[in-house]
């Protein structure tokens, strides 16, 4: 029985991710790409699993040569006017995420929110909001993709797509990224 649920879960998640990501505005993605190219520093924030997705994207941005920080880490610089701040929050209501969005906005940073809730508090402070949501049968979602699985997996893939787009735009290669990869391999 477990193997059947595993397969049904994988099929369900793949189907939903395709649906969710097909609704992302290409215009907004182009605007976000322009923000990357006109800012000197990029900051990421998210709590819990959303924070892990944000941190994974921060790593890719470092590999792409962007000066990148994760808000809340001990060696993060202060956000300044003109910086790009990207906040990932499924609910868009997590208090530290909302506070981060408000402070960054008040400092004059460009704020991008990625959330599953259209009229969320973080969206109020964002220059651009990517709304990541799928219509779901709740009993299926709870069984095959509990809690924030669909949001987090969709955002991970979305941000990897932005990574590929930036790589292409900068006319760089995976080898260029590998050269910036922190490793102790020989």
Residue pairs with C-beta under 8 A, 6 or more apart in sequence:
5 143
5 144
8 144
9 143
9 144
9 145
12 140
12 144
12 145
13 144
13 145
13 149
13 150
13 153
16 134
16 136
16 141
16 145
16 150
16 154
17 150
17 153
17 154
17 157
19 134
20 132
20 133
20 134
20 150
20 154
21 154
21 157
21 158
21 161
23 131
24 130
24 132
24 158
25 130
28 128
28 130
29 161
29 162
29 165
31 128
32 112
32 128
32 130
32 162
33 162
33 165
33 166
33 169
35 84
35 110
35 112
35 127
35 128
36 42
36 66
36 84
36 166
37 169
39 82
39 83
39 84
39 110
40 67
40 82
40 83
41 66
41 67
41 68
41 69
41 77
41 80
41 83
41 84
42 58
42 61
42 66
42 67
42 68
42 69
42 83
42 84
42 85
42 86
43 68
43 69
43 70
43 71
43 76
43 79
43 83
43 84
43 85
43 86
43 104
43 109
44 54
44 55
44 57
44 58
44 61
44 68
44 69
44 70
44 71
44 85
44 86
44 87
44 88
45 51
45 54
45 70
45 71
45 72
45 85
45 86
45 87
45 88
45 96
45 97
45 100
46 52
46 53
46 54
46 55
46 87
46 88
46 89
46 97
47 89
47 94
47 96
47 97
49 148
49 152
50 88
50 89
50 90
50 148
50 151
50 152
50 155
51 88
52 152
53 88
53 152
53 155
53 156
53 159
54 70
54 86
54 87
54 88
55 70
56 156
56 159
57 86
57 159
57 160
57 162
57 163
58 68
58 69
58 70
60 159
60 160
60 163
60 177
61 68
61 163
62 68
62 180
62 182
63 177
63 178
63 180
63 181
64 163
64 166
64 167
64 170
64 172
64 177
64 180
65 170
65 172
65 176
65 180
69 75
69 76
69 77
70 76
71 79
71 85
71 100
72 96
79 85
79 103
79 104
79 107
79 109
80 107
80 108
80 109
81 107
81 108
81 109
82 108
82 109
82 110
83 104
83 107
83 109
83 110
84 109
84 110
84 112
85 100
85 101
85 104
85 109
85 110
85 111
85 112
86 111
86 112
86 113
86 114
87 97
87 100
87 101
87 104
87 111
87 112
87 113
87 114
87 122
87 126
88 97
88 114
88 115
88 155
89 97
89 98
89 113
89 114
89 115
89 120
89 122
90 115
90 116
90 117
90 148
90 151
90 152
91 115
91 116
91 117
91 120
92 98
92 113
92 115
92 116
92 117
92 120
92 121
92 122
92 123
93 117
93 120
93 121
93 122
97 122
98 121
98 122
98 125
101 111
101 113
101 121
101 122
101 124
101 125
101 126
102 125
104 111
104 125
105 111
105 125
105 126
110 127
111 125
111 126
111 127
111 128
112 126
112 127
112 128
112 129
112 130
113 120
113 122
113 123
113 125
113 126
113 128
113 129
113 130
114 129
114 130
114 132
114 155
114 158
115 122
115 123
115 129
115 130
115 131
115 132
116 131
116 132
116 133
116 148
116 151
117 123
117 131
117 133
118 129
118 131
118 133
120 129
122 129
123 129
130 158
132 151
132 154
132 155
132 158
133 151
134 150
134 154
136 150
141 150
145 153
167 173
167 174
167 177
